[in-house]
Amino acid sequence: MNKNVGVAVVQHGCAAAREDNLERSMSGIRQAAKLGADIVLLPELHALPYFCKSEDPRHFDLAEPVPGPTTDTLATLARELKLLIVASVFEKRAIGVFHNTAVVIERDGSIAGIYRKMHIPDDPGYYEKFYFTPGDQGFVPIDTSAGKLGVMVCWDQWFPEAARLMALAGAEILCYPSAIGWDPTDPEDEKVRQRNAWMTIQKAHAIANHLPVAVSNRCGHEDDPSGKLNGADFWGSSFIAGPQGEILAKAPIDTDAVIIATIDSTRTDTLRRIWPYFRDRRIDAYDDIVKRNID
């Protein structure tokens, strides 16, 4: 990894039309390029409305292959701007097999690698198990011209095991495209707690692994097409944190934004020398971590 890497995060709202959403993503990427970005991270499923608010078989028509229309369009832009793009696609892998997939596109437009979301939620307003098959590749960093990216997706960001496995496999930056928000009827104090918890857990991954973390989210209200739920107010707040959890850049809650920070890759090595978590891990004592519950 180069010593200094410009990491940008694009945050935007999403509407019904794929073309409009993709244009917002591309506009953000162009803005990030002007700011000097080497890597640009987009929100989860950024070209689509968040369709998982209800279970509707018609939504499978939104899926596409990888490579496919979205990655082809972004590949052209990556070549033009000579930067890396971390995109997010509703992938149709085979008939009846669909994934929530992050795609890393290299500066030359080639696909450096993909990551298929491993942890799949199933909650009111987030009925993802109906649509997405869990990933089967494990937690493997993607090699790029800007370093090894530990790319995971949204619900993955709550699991310290996933971040640690990426770190152990050599990830140099953790990247989390996200689509997360409040129920509009949540009380204000609960909204504050949820958003703070979301930021804290990811900053903790940075601290525990001495790795910078980049987090993207969508923003704005999206209705539930079924009319059964209140929809979601996506809380934005995309951010970039350094390897001690320090906030390097942060987006607002409710508007489109592009943020950027320069990552100093040498800090991970420096911190692991003086805070040697990896040296002192008791790998002989952790067997029970793979159990569902310890009775």
Backbone bond lengths (Angstrom), bond angles and torsions (degrees), N, CA, C in turn:
res aa  C-N    CA-C-N  psi(-1)  N-CA   C-N-CA  omega(-1)  CA-C   N-CA-C  phi
1 M - - - 1.467 - - 1.528 109.25 -
2 N 1.323 116.63 136.55 1.457 120.39 175.82 1.531 109.79 -61.28
3 K 1.335 116.53 153.99 1.466 119.67 -177.47 1.518 111.73 -59.28
4 N 1.323 117.14 -47.79 1.457 121.28 -179.44 1.524 110.44 -117.53
5 V 1.316 116.31 124.58 1.465 122.13 -178.17 1.525 108.49 -127.06
6 G 1.338 116.85 128.15 1.452 121.70 176.51 1.518 110.31 -83.88
7 V 1.325 116.32 112.75 1.466 121.95 -179.95 1.522 108.68 -108.22
8 A 1.315 116.60 124.29 1.464 121.88 179.19 1.520 110.07 -117.50
9 V 1.317 115.48 149.10 1.461 122.80 176.07 1.520 108.34 -124.06
10 V 1.326 115.73 130.10 1.460 122.21 176.46 1.527 108.70 -102.11
11 Q 1.306 116.52 127.94 1.463 123.30 176.74 1.524 108.54 -118.78
12 H 1.321 117.17 130.42 1.472 118.81 174.80 1.518 110.99 -157.20
13 G 1.311 114.80 160.87 1.444 121.37 173.27 1.520 110.61 -79.68
14 C 1.328 115.50 165.91 1.462 120.63 -178.47 1.525 110.16 -130.92
15 A 1.325 115.25 138.71 1.458 122.45 179.79 1.528 109.37 -112.17
16 A 1.333 116.55 -168.02 1.460 119.99 -175.35 1.523 113.14 -74.18
17 A 1.339 117.70 -31.98 1.464 121.13 -171.78 1.532 111.13 -87.83
18 R 1.311 116.08 122.64 1.461 121.20 178.69 1.519 111.34 -56.75
19 E 1.327 117.61 -42.77 1.466 121.20 -176.80 1.525 111.27 -61.07
20 D 1.329 116.64 -41.16 1.466 120.15 179.96 1.529 110.98 -66.66
21 N 1.332 116.21 -42.52 1.459 119.79 179.80 1.522 111.60 -64.42
22 L 1.326 115.94 -42.94 1.462 119.16 -179.34 1.524 110.73 -65.91
23 E 1.319 116.76 -34.43 1.466 119.85 176.70 1.518 110.98 -65.01
24 R 1.337 117.39 -37.78 1.458 119.99 176.39 1.529 111.08 -64.75
25 S 1.325 116.06 -39.58 1.463 119.93 176.58 1.521 110.78 -62.11
26 M 1.324 116.16 -45.67 1.462 120.19 -177.34 1.522 111.74 -68.05
27 S 1.322 116.75 -36.15 1.458 119.93 176.20 1.524 110.23 -62.29
28 G 1.325 116.48 -41.57 1.452 120.24 177.29 1.517 112.52 -64.55
29 I 1.322 116.46 -38.91 1.471 120.53 178.14 1.523 110.10 -63.56
30 R 1.316 116.92 -42.67 1.475 120.02 178.73 1.529 110.68 -62.40
31 Q 1.318 116.34 -40.50 1.460 119.81 178.17 1.526 109.99 -64.46
32 A 1.329 116.93 -41.45 1.461 121.09 178.73 1.530 111.10 -62.21
33 A 1.338 116.35 -39.06 1.463 120.20 178.52 1.525 110.91 -61.52
34 K 1.332 116.63 -41.00 1.467 120.22 178.89 1.528 111.84 -64.47
35 L 1.346 115.95 -26.99 1.460 120.54 179.44 1.527 112.32 -84.31
36 G 1.331 116.29 -4.84 1.460 120.22 176.36 1.515 115.27 97.89
37 A 1.308 118.05 23.50 1.462 120.89 -177.19 1.532 112.32 -70.52
38 D 1.313 115.42 141.53 1.465 122.70 168.36 1.523 110.74 -97.73
39 I 1.341 116.01 -32.93 1.465 123.36 -179.31 1.519 107.56 -128.88
40 V 1.342 116.86 135.31 1.467 121.33 176.47 1.526 108.57 -124.59
41 L 1.326 115.98 125.83 1.461 123.21 179.68 1.520 109.83 -105.32
42 L 1.334 116.71 127.00 1.461 123.14 179.22 1.531 110.50 -102.30
43 P 1.350 118.23 161.38 1.470 120.19 179.16 1.530 112.06 -69.15
44 E 1.312 114.89 167.09 1.458 121.70 177.10 1.528 109.97 -63.70
45 L 1.345 115.94 132.17 1.470 122.80 175.96 1.529 111.18 50.12
46 H 1.318 115.85 45.43 1.456 123.08 -169.46 1.524 114.77 -66.38
47 A 1.331 118.05 -18.88 1.466 119.73 -179.76 1.525 112.59 -91.36
48 L 1.324 117.40 1.16 1.464 121.36 -173.99 1.527 111.15 -130.16
49 P 1.333 117.04 155.69 1.461 118.33 164.60 1.524 108.10 -65.67
50 Y 1.323 117.16 158.74 1.461 119.00 178.66 1.528 107.55 -78.18
51 F 1.327 115.23 94.17 1.465 122.08 -171.01 1.522 113.21 -81.65
52 C 1.330 118.11 -6.72 1.466 120.97 -175.19 1.524 113.14 -80.70
53 K 1.318 117.70 7.91 1.466 120.63 178.21 1.522 112.10 -67.46
54 S 1.345 116.53 -16.77 1.459 121.17 176.79 1.521 108.65 -148.22
55 E 1.319 116.29 165.06 1.466 121.53 178.21 1.531 108.65 -97.68
56 D 1.318 115.65 110.27 1.458 121.34 -176.47 1.526 108.61 -142.85
57 P 1.340 118.82 112.40 1.461 120.44 -177.46 1.527 114.02 -57.51
58 R 1.327 117.85 -22.39 1.467 119.71 179.87 1.526 111.72 -64.51
59 H 1.332 117.04 -24.43 1.468 119.90 -178.00 1.528 112.58 -68.50
60 F 1.328 117.91 -18.15 1.460 119.07 176.76 1.530 111.44 -63.23
61 D 1.330 116.43 -20.21 1.470 119.77 177.00 1.527 112.09 -67.06
62 L 1.328 117.49 -14.37 1.464 121.13 178.44 1.528 112.44 -77.51
63 A 1.310 117.06 -16.09 1.465 120.98 -174.65 1.526 111.48 -73.43
64 E 1.335 115.39 157.56 1.454 121.71 -179.02 1.531 109.31 -147.99
65 P 1.323 117.06 159.23 1.468 118.80 178.25 1.527 111.59 -75.31
66 V 1.309 115.32 166.93 1.467 122.95 171.63 1.529 107.34 -125.63
67 P 1.337 118.38 117.78 1.466 127.04 -2.37 1.522 112.04 -67.97
68 G 1.329 114.96 156.65 1.455 121.34 -177.84 1.516 109.32 -164.93
69 P 1.330 117.39 -164.48 1.472 120.59 -173.42 1.523 114.19 -56.89
70 T 1.324 117.92 -45.30 1.467 119.45 -177.63 1.523 111.20 -67.64
71 T 1.314 117.09 -48.07 1.469 119.06 -178.54 1.526 111.30 -67.43
72 D 1.331 117.96 -33.37 1.466 120.27 177.87 1.535 110.46 -63.69
73 T 1.327 115.68 -44.48 1.473 119.92 179.67 1.523 111.06 -62.44
74 L 1.326 116.31 -45.24 1.461 119.84 -178.93 1.527 111.97 -71.43
75 A 1.320 117.34 -29.41 1.465 120.27 176.83 1.524 110.89 -63.37
76 T 1.320 116.39 -40.10 1.467 120.36 177.27 1.521 110.49 -61.58
77 L 1.334 116.47 -41.10 1.456 120.85 179.81 1.533 110.98 -68.96
78 A 1.325 117.18 -39.96 1.465 120.61 178.71 1.528 110.87 -60.64
79 R 1.337 116.51 -41.00 1.470 120.52 178.09 1.522 110.51 -65.11
80 E 1.321 115.46 -42.41 1.461 119.46 -178.57 1.526 111.71 -63.64
81 L 1.333 116.52 -44.33 1.459 121.09 -173.79 1.525 112.75 -93.90
82 K 1.337 116.27 -10.65 1.465 122.34 178.55 1.532 111.67 57.51
83 L 1.331 114.45 52.40 1.459 120.70 175.49 1.524 110.32 -140.11
84 L 1.326 115.50 167.16 1.458 122.65 178.60 1.524 109.65 -90.87
85 I 1.328 116.34 140.37 1.462 121.52 178.30 1.522 108.83 -124.35
86 V 1.336 115.68 128.59 1.464 121.28 171.97 1.522 106.91 -102.04
87 A 1.330 115.48 103.89 1.459 122.53 -175.26 1.532 110.00 -103.08
88 S 1.333 116.01 174.86 1.463 121.40 -177.13 1.523 109.13 -141.97
89 V 1.330 116.09 127.64 1.464 121.43 -170.55 1.525 110.55 -134.48
90 F 1.318 116.37 141.74 1.471 122.57 166.94 1.530 105.48 -80.33
91 E 1.323 115.76 99.89 1.464 121.40 -170.30 1.525 112.32 -91.13
92 K 1.326 115.70 129.60 1.456 121.36 168.38 1.525 106.97 -95.50
93 R 1.311 116.02 102.26 1.466 121.34 -176.29 1.528 111.52 -82.08
94 A 1.322 115.70 -37.71 1.467 122.66 179.45 1.516 106.97 -161.09
95 I 1.309 117.35 172.60 1.462 120.14 178.02 1.526 108.34 -61.67
96 G 1.325 116.43 118.07 1.453 121.50 179.10 1.512 115.01 84.45
97 V 1.337 118.23 1.89 1.467 121.46 179.44 1.526 108.68 -124.68
98 F 1.329 115.40 113.88 1.460 122.18 -175.87 1.534 108.94 -127.69
99 H 1.322 115.48 146.26 1.457 120.60 179.98 1.524 110.99 -132.04
100 N 1.320 115.12 156.99 1.459 123.41 167.48 1.526 104.98 -95.51
101 T 1.316 117.72 104.96 1.457 122.26 -163.40 1.522 112.53 -121.40
102 A 1.321 115.54 128.92 1.463 121.33 170.39 1.528 107.82 -92.02
103 V 1.324 115.68 136.24 1.465 121.91 -178.31 1.522 108.41 -123.41
104 V 1.323 116.48 126.48 1.465 121.23 177.83 1.523 108.22 -99.99
105 I 1.329 115.56 119.00 1.456 122.38 -177.21 1.521 108.80 -106.08
106 E 1.322 116.20 125.54 1.463 122.46 -177.52 1.529 111.83 -74.84
107 R 1.336 114.80 170.39 1.455 121.22 -179.31 1.527 112.41 -61.15
108 D 1.324 117.10 -27.86 1.465 120.74 -179.22 1.525 112.26 -90.43
109 G 1.328 117.54 4.68 1.452 121.48 178.93 1.508 114.68 90.61
110 S 1.308 118.08 -5.00 1.462 120.54 178.08 1.533 109.65 -77.77
111 I 1.311 115.95 159.85 1.461 120.96 177.13 1.525 108.18 -89.77
112 A 1.333 115.62 113.55 1.465 120.56 -179.19 1.522 111.27 -73.07
113 G 1.324 116.32 -31.35 1.454 120.48 -179.96 1.507 110.99 170.98
114 I 1.331 115.63 170.70 1.459 121.66 177.78 1.523 109.35 -131.12
115 Y 1.315 114.67 157.78 1.466 121.90 173.21 1.517 106.96 -134.35
116 R 1.332 116.38 126.09 1.460 121.59 178.93 1.527 108.77 -100.88
117 K 1.314 115.82 124.38 1.463 123.04 -175.13 1.525 111.29 -48.26
118 M 1.326 115.54 127.68 1.458 121.45 -174.60 1.531 112.75 -91.10
119 H 1.319 117.23 -45.33 1.459 121.23 -179.15 1.530 108.11 -94.62
120 I 1.322 116.59 120.99 1.461 121.33 -175.09 1.526 109.38 -114.13
121 P 1.338 118.43 116.29 1.464 120.16 -178.83 1.529 112.45 -76.93
122 D 1.322 114.41 162.72 1.466 120.86 174.07 1.526 107.18 -151.57
123 D 1.308 114.41 88.48 1.464 122.25 -176.57 1.526 108.27 -138.70
124 P 1.337 118.02 162.61 1.465 119.12 176.80 1.527 111.38 -54.19
125 G 1.311 115.89 122.59 1.454 121.54 -178.57 1.514 114.31 88.65
126 Y 1.336 116.85 -8.84 1.474 121.66 179.72 1.532 108.29 -136.31
127 Y 1.331 115.32 63.66 1.466 120.70 -175.44 1.535 110.70 -87.30
128 E 1.320 115.49 61.57 1.464 119.35 -172.77 1.524 113.32 -77.61
129 K 1.336 117.54 -24.88 1.467 118.35 -179.87 1.527 111.95 -64.34
130 F 1.313 116.80 -24.06 1.467 120.32 176.79 1.528 110.98 -66.92
131 Y 1.330 116.66 -31.13 1.467 121.01 -172.36 1.524 114.26 -104.01
132 F 1.331 118.28 -35.69 1.458 120.11 -166.17 1.522 112.25 -112.52
133 T 1.316 115.96 129.44 1.449 122.62 168.15 1.526 108.27 -77.69
134 P 1.336 119.50 134.09 1.462 119.54 178.96 1.523 111.67 -60.42
135 G 1.309 115.83 146.50 1.459 120.85 179.07 1.523 111.86 -61.49
136 D 1.314 116.02 153.94 1.462 121.39 -177.24 1.528 112.33 -127.03
137 Q 1.340 117.16 18.68 1.462 120.56 -177.43 1.519 112.96 -102.46
138 G 1.331 116.82 -9.15 1.449 119.71 -175.30 1.518 111.63 77.31
139 F 1.318 115.89 -163.98 1.461 122.55 -175.88 1.527 108.40 -108.81
140 V 1.308 114.41 87.12 1.467 121.62 -173.64 1.530 108.78 -121.41
141 P 1.342 118.71 120.89 1.463 120.17 177.93 1.527 111.80 -61.39
142 I 1.331 114.17 154.39 1.465 120.94 179.56 1.522 108.40 -103.46
143 D 1.321 116.34 122.28 1.464 121.90 178.70 1.517 110.18 -73.05
144 T 1.326 116.90 129.20 1.452 121.76 178.07 1.522 109.52 -137.83
145 S 1.319 115.86 172.25 1.462 121.05 177.74 1.520 112.45 -67.90
146 A 1.348 117.41 -14.38 1.463 121.58 179.44 1.520 112.38 -106.23
147 G 1.333 117.44 6.65 1.453 121.31 -179.96 1.517 112.06 121.78
148 K 1.342 115.63 -177.69 1.462 121.22 -178.65 1.528 109.66 -90.48
149 L 1.328 115.41 119.74 1.458 121.22 -177.38 1.527 110.23 -100.24
150 G 1.333 115.72 123.28 1.460 120.77 173.86 1.511 109.02 -90.06
151 V 1.320 116.42 86.82 1.462 121.63 -174.25 1.527 109.50 -90.99
152 M 1.317 116.07 127.44 1.461 123.04 172.86 1.523 107.91 -134.18
153 V 1.336 118.46 176.75 1.464 120.02 -172.43 1.528 111.02 -134.23
154 C 1.306 115.86 120.62 1.472 126.87 169.11 1.534 114.14 42.51
155 W 1.329 119.28 -99.48 1.463 121.12 -174.60 1.523 111.53 -54.95
156 D 1.333 117.39 -27.54 1.470 120.96 174.87 1.527 111.66 -57.47
157 Q 1.339 116.64 -25.86 1.462 120.14 -171.75 1.527 113.45 -71.27
158 W 1.326 116.74 -10.06 1.461 120.31 -179.88 1.527 112.86 -91.41
159 F 1.309 118.16 -3.68 1.459 121.80 -171.38 1.529 110.91 -109.72
160 P 1.340 117.98 109.82 1.464 120.17 -179.76 1.519 113.33 -63.22
161 E 1.344 116.66 -27.74 1.464 119.21 179.12 1.520 111.35 -61.46
162 A 1.330 116.63 -39.43 1.461 120.54 -177.96 1.525 110.80 -66.12
163 A 1.342 116.78 -45.76 1.462 120.25 178.80 1.525 111.00 -62.42
164 R 1.336 117.30 -41.57 1.466 120.23 -178.76 1.529 110.80 -65.21
165 L 1.325 117.29 -41.39 1.461 119.04 179.45 1.525 111.33 -64.42
166 M 1.332 117.25 -38.64 1.460 119.57 175.04 1.525 110.57 -61.71
167 A 1.332 116.18 -42.69 1.463 120.03 -179.99 1.524 111.18 -64.12
168 L 1.327 116.74 -43.84 1.460 120.45 -179.81 1.526 111.86 -62.97
169 A 1.324 116.09 -28.61 1.470 120.59 179.54 1.519 112.64 -86.33
170 G 1.345 117.34 3.27 1.454 120.13 172.56 1.508 116.45 102.75
171 A 1.348 118.40 11.24 1.470 119.69 177.59 1.523 110.31 -58.05
172 E 1.333 115.47 142.30 1.462 121.25 179.10 1.528 112.71 -109.27
173 I 1.324 116.83 -21.70 1.461 122.99 173.27 1.524 106.80 -140.89
174 L 1.334 117.82 136.56 1.457 122.06 173.53 1.527 108.18 -96.49
175 C 1.329 116.50 130.10 1.470 122.46 -176.61 1.527 109.33 -123.81
176 Y 1.325 116.22 127.65 1.459 121.66 -177.97 1.524 111.85 -127.70
177 P 1.332 119.32 92.89 1.470 119.09 167.45 1.533 109.54 -68.10
178 S 1.335 117.08 137.47 1.463 121.32 -171.07 1.521 112.25 -138.14
179 A 1.330 114.75 157.20 1.468 122.86 168.35 1.520 105.78 -143.10
180 I 1.320 115.80 92.87 1.462 119.94 -174.07 1.524 109.46 -140.73
181 G 1.331 114.86 141.23 1.455 118.61 -178.39 1.507 112.40 -160.46
182 W 1.315 114.27 -173.77 1.455 121.94 -179.59 1.523 111.19 -96.14
183 D 1.323 116.11 153.72 1.458 121.44 158.89 1.531 105.76 -71.15
184 P 1.330 118.71 129.17 1.472 119.91 -177.60 1.527 114.02 -56.33
185 T 1.334 117.50 -21.95 1.466 119.71 -179.29 1.530 113.06 -88.76
186 D 1.323 118.11 -3.29 1.468 119.81 177.61 1.525 109.89 -60.42
187 P 1.339 118.46 139.45 1.468 120.07 175.54 1.526 110.73 -65.92
188 E 1.304 116.01 155.29 1.463 120.46 -173.69 1.519 112.77 -61.22
189 D 1.340 118.13 -37.91 1.459 118.85 -179.20 1.519 111.65 -68.03
190 E 1.344 116.90 -32.80 1.461 120.13 176.55 1.529 110.52 -70.10
191 K 1.320 117.35 -37.31 1.467 119.89 176.39 1.528 110.71 -59.34
192 V 1.297 115.94 -43.77 1.466 120.14 179.78 1.525 110.54 -61.43
193 R 1.328 116.69 -44.78 1.461 120.29 -179.58 1.523 111.59 -62.19
194 Q 1.331 116.89 -43.55 1.464 120.26 -178.17 1.527 111.56 -63.21
195 R 1.311 115.99 -48.21 1.470 119.87 -178.23 1.524 111.37 -65.23
196 N 1.339 116.81 -40.68 1.457 119.76 177.48 1.523 111.95 -63.89
197 A 1.324 116.54 -39.89 1.466 119.99 178.59 1.525 110.63 -63.41
198 W 1.328 116.11 -41.13 1.471 121.67 179.37 1.520 111.21 -60.52
199 M 1.312 116.77 -43.92 1.459 120.00 179.19 1.530 111.29 -70.87
200 T 1.332 116.09 -40.16 1.460 120.13 -175.86 1.520 112.13 -65.09
201 I 1.332 117.66 -43.61 1.465 119.35 -177.02 1.519 110.69 -63.28
202 Q 1.318 116.98 -35.71 1.466 118.90 -178.02 1.533 111.52 -78.42
203 K 1.320 116.57 -34.69 1.459 118.45 172.49 1.530 109.95 -64.02
204 A 1.327 116.95 -33.75 1.461 120.44 177.39 1.531 111.21 -64.67
205 H 1.330 117.27 -36.88 1.477 119.19 175.57 1.522 110.24 -61.32
206 A 1.336 116.29 -40.32 1.463 119.57 177.16 1.519 110.47 -59.70
207 I 1.324 116.64 -47.80 1.465 121.45 -176.76 1.532 111.16 -66.07
208 A 1.320 116.89 -47.63 1.466 120.71 -174.42 1.520 112.74 -66.77
209 N 1.335 116.65 -23.09 1.460 120.51 -177.46 1.523 113.65 -116.65
210 H 1.342 116.30 -0.78 1.470 122.05 -178.03 1.528 110.87 53.10
211 L 1.335 114.94 47.58 1.456 120.74 179.93 1.525 110.30 -128.90
212 P 1.331 117.93 142.13 1.465 119.47 170.70 1.527 110.33 -65.95
213 V 1.315 115.30 150.88 1.458 122.13 -178.31 1.528 108.94 -129.39
214 A 1.336 116.10 131.98 1.466 121.92 174.71 1.530 108.13 -117.63
215 V 1.328 116.02 129.91 1.462 122.05 -174.87 1.522 109.51 -129.49
216 S 1.316 117.17 124.98 1.462 120.90 176.46 1.526 109.43 -112.85
217 N 1.313 116.83 149.67 1.462 121.83 177.03 1.517 108.72 -145.79
218 R 1.322 116.37 155.47 1.464 119.21 170.98 1.528 108.37 -84.91
219 C 1.314 116.91 171.50 1.458 121.27 -179.82 1.528 108.82 -139.72
220 G 1.328 115.00 165.43 1.465 120.05 177.15 1.514 113.17 93.06
221 H 1.337 115.25 168.80 1.469 121.84 -178.42 1.526 110.83 -88.35
222 E 1.339 115.20 138.71 1.464 121.26 171.90 1.524 107.99 -130.18
223 D 1.327 115.87 127.95 1.462 121.45 -179.45 1.523 111.23 -73.24
224 D 1.323 115.16 159.00 1.456 122.01 169.41 1.528 107.19 -87.97
225 P 1.347 118.08 112.66 1.475 119.75 -177.12 1.527 113.39 -58.17
226 S 1.335 117.55 -27.39 1.465 119.84 -179.35 1.528 111.68 -74.65
227 G 1.328 117.43 -17.98 1.449 121.24 -178.23 1.515 114.44 76.00
228 K 1.345 117.45 4.11 1.459 120.89 -177.32 1.526 112.62 -84.44
229 L 1.333 116.87 -26.93 1.458 121.50 -177.96 1.524 109.77 -118.70
230 N 1.312 116.26 176.33 1.464 121.22 -176.16 1.526 113.43 -87.35
231 G 1.326 117.26 3.63 1.455 119.32 -174.57 1.517 109.87 78.23
232 A 1.321 116.59 -162.29 1.465 120.92 -177.86 1.514 110.35 -141.10
233 D 1.315 115.39 141.66 1.461 122.37 169.98 1.526 106.93 -102.86
234 F 1.306 116.91 96.84 1.465 120.12 -178.33 1.519 108.83 -68.68
235 W 1.352 115.48 132.10 1.465 119.11 -165.60 1.522 114.88 -94.51
236 G 1.341 118.12 14.97 1.460 118.74 174.64 1.509 111.39 52.14
237 S 1.356 116.50 -124.63 1.466 122.70 175.31 1.516 113.38 61.71
238 S 1.336 117.88 24.42 1.453 120.96 175.84 1.528 108.88 -52.65
239 F 1.336 116.36 147.20 1.457 117.56 -177.75 1.524 111.63 -154.02
240 I 1.312 114.23 164.28 1.456 123.26 173.45 1.514 106.84 -126.22
241 A 1.342 116.73 126.73 1.458 121.78 -179.74 1.518 109.73 -118.89
242 G 1.322 115.37 147.94 1.445 121.26 175.52 1.517 111.52 -82.81
243 P 1.330 118.12 178.63 1.467 122.20 -172.32 1.526 114.91 -73.41
244 Q 1.318 118.45 1.95 1.465 121.60 168.79 1.526 111.04 -115.02
245 G 1.323 115.65 18.00 1.456 121.12 177.58 1.508 114.62 81.36
246 E 1.335 117.09 4.12 1.466 120.07 -178.58 1.531 110.13 -72.37
247 I 1.322 116.23 136.84 1.457 120.66 -179.81 1.531 109.11 -77.25
248 L 1.331 115.54 120.54 1.464 121.47 179.24 1.520 111.73 -95.83
249 A 1.322 116.94 -29.56 1.464 122.15 178.10 1.523 108.00 -160.01
250 K 1.340 116.50 147.33 1.458 120.25 -176.97 1.519 109.75 -149.78
251 A 1.324 115.57 137.72 1.462 121.98 179.30 1.531 110.13 -93.64
252 P 1.331 117.67 160.40 1.470 120.30 176.99 1.528 111.44 -70.54
253 I 1.323 115.29 173.02 1.462 121.30 -177.80 1.523 112.02 -74.75
254 D 1.326 117.89 -39.22 1.461 120.05 -160.85 1.520 116.35 -124.08
255 T 1.333 118.77 12.96 1.464 119.39 -179.66 1.518 111.16 -136.92
256 D 1.336 115.13 157.18 1.456 120.58 174.04 1.529 109.46 -60.56
257 A 1.315 116.16 146.47 1.461 119.43 -178.52 1.520 110.22 -161.24
258 V 1.323 115.48 157.66 1.457 123.44 169.68 1.519 106.93 -126.88
259 I 1.319 116.20 124.96 1.464 120.45 178.17 1.522 108.83 -120.78
260 I 1.322 116.47 155.49 1.463 120.48 -178.26 1.524 109.55 -147.27
261 A 1.315 115.52 148.50 1.462 121.83 174.33 1.516 108.40 -145.86
262 T 1.322 115.83 150.93 1.454 121.18 175.11 1.523 108.80 -94.18
263 I 1.316 115.55 121.58 1.460 122.16 -179.50 1.524 109.08 -93.68
264 D 1.323 115.84 125.54 1.461 121.92 174.85 1.525 107.46 -94.41
265 S 1.322 116.63 105.01 1.465 121.03 -172.73 1.523 112.87 -68.48
266 T 1.330 118.56 -18.73 1.460 119.86 -177.77 1.530 112.49 -73.53
267 R 1.334 117.39 -16.15 1.458 119.95 -176.55 1.525 112.38 -67.99
268 T 1.324 117.78 -31.00 1.465 119.28 177.95 1.524 110.23 -60.85
269 D 1.318 117.03 -46.64 1.463 121.19 179.11 1.531 110.61 -62.45
270 T 1.316 116.69 -43.86 1.461 120.45 -179.78 1.524 111.60 -61.56
271 L 1.335 116.63 -45.96 1.459 120.89 -177.53 1.518 112.24 -68.05
272 R 1.332 117.39 -38.50 1.462 119.19 -179.45 1.528 112.07 -69.27
273 R 1.302 117.63 -17.35 1.466 120.06 175.07 1.522 111.47 -76.61
274 I 1.346 116.92 -38.09 1.460 119.35 -173.74 1.534 113.21 -101.64
275 W 1.334 116.79 -15.50 1.466 122.33 172.68 1.535 106.48 -125.30
276 P 1.333 118.85 77.54 1.475 121.60 -166.19 1.529 113.75 -83.19
277 Y 1.331 116.54 61.84 1.464 119.88 177.12 1.523 110.95 -56.82
278 F 1.310 116.33 -40.56 1.463 119.90 -174.29 1.530 110.64 -70.27
279 R 1.315 117.19 -34.58 1.469 120.60 176.36 1.523 111.05 -66.14
280 D 1.329 116.55 -39.40 1.459 121.18 -169.89 1.521 114.41 -95.55
281 R 1.304 117.04 5.96 1.471 119.90 176.52 1.538 109.38 -61.51
282 R 1.347 116.58 132.81 1.456 121.36 179.47 1.527 109.51 -93.43
283 I 1.331 114.72 74.77 1.456 119.97 -176.09 1.525 112.41 -65.32
284 D 1.324 117.06 -16.09 1.467 121.01 176.37 1.523 111.92 -77.95
285 A 1.336 117.25 -10.60 1.465 120.52 -172.38 1.521 113.79 -117.89
286 Y 1.328 117.59 9.54 1.460 120.28 -172.34 1.526 114.46 -107.20
287 D 1.314 119.08 12.96 1.469 120.07 -175.10 1.522 113.08 -56.77
288 D 1.322 116.81 -34.51 1.467 119.49 -176.03 1.524 113.08 -68.96
289 I 1.325 118.42 -11.05 1.460 119.85 -178.56 1.530 111.76 -63.61
290 V 1.313 117.75 -21.68 1.465 120.32 -178.59 1.519 112.16 -87.56
291 K 1.335 117.79 0.51 1.460 120.90 177.89 1.525 110.15 -87.19
292 R 1.329 116.11 148.88 1.457 120.90 176.44 1.522 111.38 -66.11
293 N 1.335 115.98 -38.73 1.463 121.16 178.41 1.522 107.57 -154.86
294 I 1.336 115.73 149.65 1.459 120.39 178.20 1.530 107.69 -102.82
295 D 1.320 116.14 107.13 1.474 121.53 -176.07 1.537 110.80 -81.37
